[in-house]
């Protein structure tokens, strides 16, 4: 099935990879439902493409009722849901010895429960349709572990496991599962790091290596555009110069 006329929900669509993906999909005439906490950012995207089929909904992925309302908006409007892209995420980093339990909980709530809330809201619909595609933004950190990021890596390893479990459980219902695992990308993710020095160092590395949100969006669109018989389970996209 071509991307044209597909009904695609993007959670975490207000900036970065989510926004870039929305703009690429708009060019392919998809029906988009964009959700995020920052409603003003979503409104700006919609205003940029006045002729596009774009619906927007403010939502916090940690709140299941919010996510359910986004899914209901899509279903009530179009009568089906072809794709859900779970893109919301944060990346506070610090050594475990600092015991930043509030940051750990926030990462678990957004990075893991946000994905599970999306799956829970949309999967019964896709199972009934006998078709669908669920994608999640993972990370290179879901494949390797490195110092000062143990909890972040743990959340991304969890997403990788959950999405593989989804694939195994739903493959006979023609439901695809894909994780996109970026390396360093020029997005706002560095702003979720509370240590300003570490955040600034990451931001400089992002700029130096040069991978953009649009680069990752092309990978997302490629995965969505595959025929029913073909499923991209896992795609790692690194800057060429990145070591990890």
LOVO-570385 format. One record per residue: residue number from 1; residue in three letters; x, y, z of N, C-alpha, C in turn. Coordinates in pm, whole numbers. Each point is the difference from the previous one (the first is absolute). Example, Ala and Ser with C-alpha at 12.3 -4.5 7.8 and 13.67 -1.06 7.14 Angstrom:
R     i    aa     n_px     n_py     n_pz    ca_px    ca_py    ca_pz     c_px     c_py     c_pz
R     1   ALA     1319     -569      780      -89      119        0       90      120        0
R     2   SER      -35      105      -72       82      119        6      -77      109       73
END
This chain:
R     i    aa     n_px     n_py     n_pz    ca_px    ca_py    ca_pz     c_px     c_py     c_pz
R     1   UNK       85     -120        0      -85      120        0       88      124        0
R     2   UNK      -23       89      -90       78      122       -9      -29       90      120
R     3   UNK       90       94       26      -19       93      111     -119       92      -24
R     4   UNK      -26       34     -125     -114       86      -32     -127      -56       64
R     5   UNK      -68       84       74     -127      -30       67       13      -88      124
R     6   UNK      120      -41       37       13      -73      126      -32       92      117
R     7   UNK      -60      -56      103      -32       74      122      114      -26       99
R     8   UNK       75      107       30      122      -15       77       -2       93      121
R     9   UNK       15      -60      118       10       76      125      147       13       37
R    10   UNK       41      121       34      136       22       50       -9       59      140
R    11   UNK       46      -73       98       10       50      137      139       61       18
R    12   UNK        5      119       60      128       71        9       33       66     -132
R    13   UNK      -99       71      -56       12       54     -135       36      147       -4
R    14   UNK       24       63      115       11      145        3      137       54      -42
R    15   UNK      102      -86       -6      133       46      -39       85     -120      -40
R    16   UNK      122       29      -43       97     -106      -25      -45     -104     -101
R    17   UNK       24     -125       33      -29     -110      -91     -149      -11      -30
R    18   UNK      -84       21      101     -145       -8      -23      -49      105      -98
R    19   UNK       46      122       19      -38      108      -92       53      -26     -140
R    20   UNK      125      -40      -11       60      -27     -131      -72     -113      -72
R    21   UNK      -39     -102       75      -74     -112      -59     -136       46      -51
R    22   UNK      -67       81       80     -131       52      -41       11       78     -131
R    23   UNK      103       79      -13       15       83     -120       31      -86     -124
R    24   UNK       76     -107       19       26      -90     -113     -127      -76      -39
R    25   UNK      -75      -44       99     -123      -74      -29     -106       89      -62
R    26   UNK       -2      128       36      -94       94      -60       23        9     -150
R    27   UNK      126       -5      -41       33        5     -143      -50     -124      -75
R    28   UNK      -23     -108       76      -49     -124      -61     -151      -16       15
R    29   UNK      -67      107       40     -147        2        9      -57      -98      102
R    30   UNK       70      -16      112      -55      -80      109     -102       82       78
R    31   UNK      -88      -70       71      -92       64       94       67       -5      137
R    32   UNK       35      116       53       83        6      120      -79       45      122
R    33   UNK       26      -68      111      -49       43      131      124       22       85
R    34   UNK       26      125       34      123       38       70      -32       33      145
R    35   UNK       76      -58       92      -25       20      142      130       30       73
R    36   UNK       -9       85      101      114       35       85      -52       85      114
R    37   UNK       87       29       97      -39       86      111       -8      147      -43
R    38   UNK       85       41      -94        7      142      -39      -95       29     -116
R    39   UNK     -120       42       36     -103       24     -100       38      110      -98
R    40   UNK       70      102       48       38      111      -88       92      -47     -112
R    41   UNK       87      -95       28       88      -54     -103      -81      -79     -104
R    42   UNK      -97      -76       47      -85      -75      -93      -81       95      -89
R    43   UNK      -50      107       59      -76       98      -77       86       64     -108
R    44   UNK      128       23       32       91       59     -100       21      -94     -117
R    45   UNK       12     -128       28       16      -99     -109     -126       -1      -87
R    46   UNK     -115       -3       63     -126       -3      -76      -16      125      -85
R    47   UNK       37      116       55      -10      125      -75       96        5     -118
R    48   UNK      112      -71       12       98       -2     -108      -52      -77     -121
R    49   UNK      -94      -92       23      -55      -83     -109     -153        9        2
R    50   UNK      -56      114      -37     -145       20       13      -84      -94      -85
R    51   UNK       57      -49     -108      -77      -88      -89       14     -148       37
R    52   UNK       84      -30       96       27     -140       35     -108      -56       91
R    53   UNK      -12     -132        0      -92      -68       91       71      -25      133
R    54   UNK        1      101       85       69       -6      129      -98       34      111
R    55   UNK      -13      -92       95      -73       25      124      102        9      113
R    56   UNK      -25       85       97       92       12      112      -74      -21      132
R    57   UNK       72      -51       98      -59      -28      131      108       12      106
R    58   UNK      -24       81      100       95        8      111       -8     -128       82
R    59   UNK      116      -55       33        1     -127       74      133      -20       69
R    60   UNK       -6      -61      117      117      -42       76        4     -152       -6
R    61   UNK      107      -58      -55        2     -145      -21       -1      -78      130
R    62   UNK       32       64      113       -6      -71      128     -143      -15       50
R    63   UNK      -93       69      -64     -140       -4       39      -78      -84     -101
R    64   UNK      -43     -119       41      -67      -91      -93     -127       62      -58
R    65   UNK      -73       77       81     -123       62      -50       32       99     -112
R    66   UNK      108       74       13       42       92     -107       27      -77     -129
R    67   UNK       76     -108       12       35      -79     -118     -125      -61      -62
R    68   UNK      -90      -47       83     -125      -59      -50      -83      102      -78
R    69   UNK        2      125       47      -76      104      -71       59       28     -138
R    70   UNK      132       -9      -11       63       17     -131      -43     -112      -94
R    71   UNK        4     -121       50      -39     -116      -81     -148       10      -39
R    72   UNK      -84       43       93     -143       15      -29      -24      105     -107
R    73   UNK       75      110        7      -11      104     -102       30      -56     -138
R    74   UNK      105      -79      -10       36      -60     -129     -107      -97      -48
R    75   UNK      -46      -84       90      -98     -102      -39     -135       62      -35
R    76   UNK      -44       97       79     -128       65      -28        2       75     -132
R    77   UNK      117       56      -35       11       79     -122       13      -87     -124
R    78   UNK       81     -105        9       34      -77     -120      -49     -145        1
R    79   UNK      -44      -48      115      -54     -136        6      105     -109        2
R    80   UNK      126       37        6      108      -98        4      126       70       51
R    81   UNK       99      -80       38      132       52       35      104      -92      -63
R    82   UNK       80       55      -88      100      -81      -69      133       -4       75
R    83   UNK       38      113       59      134       10       60       -6       81      129
R    84   UNK       70      -49      102       28       78      120      151       10       14
R    85   UNK       49      122       14      144       23       20       20       60      140
R    86   UNK       54      -81       90       33       44      136      138       67       -3
R    87   UNK        2      132        6      126       70      -16       42       79      124
R    88   UNK      -89       21       96       35       81      116      108      -68       84
R    89   UNK       94       80       50      105      -56       85       84      109       63
R    90   UNK       68      -34      112       92       92       66      128      -75       33
R    91   UNK      107       75       31      131      -62       20       82       67      111
R    92   UNK      -52       13      122       86       48      108      114     -100       22
R    93   UNK      120       48       23      114      -90       24       74       45      125
R    94   UNK       49      -99       74       80       27      121       46     -135       55
R    95   UNK      110       -1       75       44     -126       63     -106      -51       97
R    96   UNK      -11     -130       11      -99      -60       90       20       45      144
R    97   UNK      125       24       39       28       35      139      -68      130       42
R    98   UNK      -37       84      -97      -69      125       33     -145      -22       40
R    99   UNK      -52     -118      -29     -134      -37       47     -112       93      -44
R   100   UNK       -2       38     -124     -102       94      -49     -131      -74      -28
R   101   UNK      -66      -40      107     -117      -87      -11     -116       67      -74
R   102   UNK      -15      131       16     -108       70      -72       24       -7     -152
R   103   UNK      125       18      -41       32      -10     -142      -20     -143      -50
R   104   UNK       39      -97       81      -19     -140      -40     -147      -29      -24
R   105   UNK      -84       45       94     -143      -27      -12      -58       68     -124
R   106   UNK       43      124      -25      -52       72     -117       40      -72     -129
R   107   UNK      124      -50       -6       43      -75     -118      -83     -126      -19
R   108   UNK      -23      -72      108      -80     -123       -9     -142       33      -45
R   109   UNK      -57      106       56     -138       36      -34      -15       42     -146
R   110   UNK       97       78      -51      -10       48     -139       53     -103      -98
R   111   UNK      122      -49       23       66      -85      -99      -60     -139       -9
R   112   UNK      -46      -54      114      -56     -136       -1     -153        3        4
R   113   UNK      -57       63      105     -145        1       10      -65       79     -114
R   114   UNK       69      100      -52      -54       72     -115      -20      -91     -119
R   115   UNK       97      -88      -24      -11      -98     -108     -112      -99       29
R   116   UNK       -4      -50      123     -103      -97       37     -140       60       -6
R   117   UNK      -13      127       38     -131       64      -10      -46       10     -145
R   118   UNK       93       31      -89      -35        4     -142      -42     -136      -51
R   119   UNK       76     -102       35      -33     -136      -43     -136      -41       54
R   120   UNK      -23       24      129     -126      -41       62     -120       68      -65
R   121   UNK       16      126      -38     -113       75      -57      -33      -43     -142
R   122   UNK      102      -37      -77      -23      -23     -143       -6     -147      -39
R   123   UNK       62      -87       78       13     -140      -43     -134      -72      -18
R   124   UNK      -98       14       91     -128      -68      -25      -64       39     -133
R   125   UNK       18      127      -39      -55       46     -128       71      -67     -116
R   126   UNK      132       -3        6       77      -62     -107      -24     -151       -8
R   127   UNK      -15      -63      117      -28     -144        1     -134      -28      -67
R   128   UNK      -99       83       26     -131      -16      -64       10       24     -150
R   129   UNK       82       97      -40       20       30     -143       78     -111      -72
R   130   UNK       77      -76       79       97      -96      -56      106       72      -83
R   131   UNK       36      119       45      106       76      -67       42      116       89
R   132   UNK      122       44      -20       49      116       74      151       -3       13
R   133   UNK       52      111       44      145       14       14       27       90      119
R   134   UNK       76      -50       97       38       78      118      151       18       -3
R   135   UNK       43      126        4      142       33        3       31       74      128
R   136   UNK      122      -16       48       47       74      117      142       48      -24
R   137   UNK       27      122       46      137       49       -3       76      -64      116
R   138   UNK       99      -80      -32       86      -60      101      129       82        2
R   139   UNK      115      -64       -1      128       71        4      112     -101      -15
R   140   UNK      116       49      -43      120      -83       11       17      -46      144
R   141   UNK      -48       82       96        7      -36      141      -90     -117       36
R   142   UNK      -83      -43      -92      -77     -122       20       75     -124      -45
R   143   UNK      122       19      -48       83     -110      -49      133      -11       72
R   144   UNK       48      114       54      125        1       75      -21       82      128
R   145   UNK       82      -28      102       -6       74      125      129       77       19
R   146   UNK      -11      122       52      120       81       22      -16       78      130
R   147   UNK      110       45       60       -4       64      131      -90      123        4
R   148   UNK      -59       23      117      -83      115       31     -135       -2      -71
R   149   UNK      -31     -109      -67     -128      -10      -73      -69     -135       25
R   150   UNK       30      -62      114      -52     -134       25     -152       -6       -3
R   151   UNK      -65       98       61     -146       -4        6      -60       31     -137
R   152   UNK       57      101      -68      -46       29     -136       16     -122      -90
R   153   UNK      116      -62        5       22     -122      -79     -101     -107       38
R   154   UNK      -26      -12      131      -98      -99       45     -138       23      -59
R   155   UNK      -42      126       -8     -132       28      -59       -2      -36     -147
R   156   UNK      112       23      -69        3      -29     -143       15     -150      -27
R   157   UNK       72      -72       85        1     -145      -10     -141      -55       21
R   158   UNK      -74       59       93     -137      -44       27      -89       21     -122
R   159   UNK       11      115      -65      -79       26     -120       32     -103     -108
R   160   UNK      127      -31      -14       41     -100     -100      -65     -135       30
R   161   UNK       -2      -40      128      -61     -128       38     -151        1      -21
R   162   UNK      -64      110       39     -146       11      -14      -41       -7     -146
R   163   UNK       73       71      -85      -36        3     -141       26     -134      -69
R   164   UNK      102      -73       44       22     -135      -54     -109      -96       48
R   165   UNK      -42       16      126     -113      -80       48     -127       28      -77
R   166   UNK      -23      128      -32     -115       39      -81        7      -67     -137
R   167   UNK      116        0      -60       16      -64     -131      -38     -148        6
R   168   UNK       52      -68      102      -25     -143       10     -147      -31       27
R   169   UNK      -63       83       82     -140      -25       35      -97       32     -113
R   170   UNK       34       99      -84      -96       51      -96       35      -26     -146
R   171   UNK      107      -74      -26       42      -21     -139     -107      -68      -83
R   172   UNK      -77      -91       58     -102      -70      -77     -125       85      -23
R   173   UNK       -7      114       66     -109       96      -24       41      110      -96
R   174   UNK      113      -19      -67       47       97      -99       30      136       64
R   175   UNK       48       -3      126       36      123       69      152        6       12
R   176   UNK       57      106      -53      145       16       -1       48       72      126
R   177   UNK      124      -30       37       65       66      113      138       47      -46
R   178   UNK       28      128       20      129       56      -44       58       89      109
R   179   UNK      130      -17       29       69      102       78      103       68      -89
R   180   UNK        4      132       11      101       81      -66       99       42      109
R   181   UNK      127      -37      -14      100       23      104      104      101      -48
R   182   UNK      -22      129       27       97      100      -45      122        6       92
R   183   UNK      111       43      -60      113       46       79      -21      146       33
R   184   UNK      107       77        7      -12      143       33      -68       76     -113
R   185   UNK     -104       73       34      -79       75      -98      -18      142       51
R   186   UNK       -3       94      -93      -20      141       38     -148       25       31
R   187   UNK      -37      -27      125     -137       26       46        9       71      136
R   188   UNK     -115       20       62       -5       63      131       23      -97      115
R   189   UNK       32     -126      -29       12     -101      104      104       38      105
R   190   UNK      106       66      -44      105       40       94      -53       92      110
R   191   UNK     -108       70      -27      -56       93       98      -62      -73      119
R   192   UNK      -23     -131      -11      -57      -75      112      108      -46       98
R   193   UNK      127       32      -28      110      -32       91       17      116       98
R   194   UNK       -9      -27      129        2      109       99      139       57       23
R   195   UNK      104      -81      -23      138       49       14       35       81     -125
R   196   UNK        9      133       15       17       87     -117      129      -31      -76
R   197   UNK      107      -31       71      127      -30      -66      -14     -124      -90
R   198   UNK      -61     -104       54      -20     -123      -78      -93       27     -118
R   199   UNK     -105       77       25      -95       32     -108       69       77     -112
R   200   UNK       81       98       37       70       80     -101       99      -84      -79
R   201   UNK       69      -93       67       94      -87      -69      -71      -89     -101
R   202   UNK     -115      -53       40      -77      -83      -94      -49       82     -117
R   203   UNK      -46      122       27      -51       86     -107      111       31     -101
R   204   UNK      120       24       49      112       27      -91       33     -123      -84
R   205   UNK       -6     -117       63       25     -124      -75     -106      -21     -107
R   206   UNK     -125       28       34     -108      -11      -97       26       89     -121
R   207   UNK       41      122       26       25       94     -110      122      -42      -83
R   208   UNK      101      -53       68      122      -40      -71      -25     -119      -92
R   209   UNK      -75      -99       50      -23     -120      -80     -102       22     -111
R   210   UNK      -93       92       24      -83       47     -110     -123      -79      -37
R   211   UNK      -36     -106       77     -123      -73      -30     -120       85       39
R   212   UNK      -97       13      -89     -114       87       24     -127      -81       28
R   213   UNK      -99       70       55     -130      -65       21      -58      -49     -132
R   214   UNK       24       75     -107      -49      -41     -133       64     -130      -45
R   215   UNK      127      -22       36       65     -127      -35      -74     -117       63
R   216   UNK      -35       14      128      -72     -109       68     -141      -13      -55
R   217   UNK      -62      112      -33     -135       -4      -56       -4      -81     -129
R   218   UNK      106        9      -81        1      -79     -124       -2     -149       30
R   219   UNK       66      -39      111       -2     -142       39     -139      -43       45
R   220   UNK      -67       88       75     -136      -30       46      -94      -16     -119
R   221   UNK        9       92      -93      -88       -4     -117       29     -123      -85
R   222   UNK      128      -37      -12       35     -121      -74      -68     -122       63
R   223   UNK        7      -11      134      -61     -114       67     -151       -4      -19
R   224   UNK      -64      117        7     -145        7      -18      -40      -37     -143
R   225   UNK       86       32      -97      -33      -17     -142       24     -141      -52
R   226   UNK       40      -93       86       24     -137      -46     -132      -72      -27
R   227   UNK        0      -96      -93     -121      -77      -27      -37      -90      117
R   228   UNK     -124      -48        3      -48      -81      112       89     -121       27
R   229   UNK       57      -57     -104       81     -121       17      136       28       64
R   230   UNK       34      127       14      135       38       44       -9       85      127
R   231   UNK       76      -41      103        0       74      126      142       32       42
R   232   UNK       28      128       23      129       43       53      -11       -5      152
R   233   UNK       61      -99       62      -14      -16      145       86       98       78
R   234   UNK      120       27      -50       95       81       76       94       69      -97
R   235   UNK       12      132       12       89       75      -86       87       91       87
R   236   UNK      132      -21       -3       93       87       71       56      101     -100
R   237   UNK       -9      129       37       46      106      -88       99       87       78
R   238   UNK      128      -13      -29      104       76       69       59      107      -91
R   239   UNK       51      107       61       90       86      -77      122      -83      -39
R   240   UNK       52       20     -120      114      -79      -46      118       10       96
R   241   UNK       20      115       64      116       22       86      -20      -46      143
R   242   UNK     -120      -47       36      -26      -37      139       70     -130       37
R   243   UNK       62       -3      119       74     -117       43      -86     -109       60
R   244   UNK      -96       36       84      -82     -100       70     -113      -49      -91
END
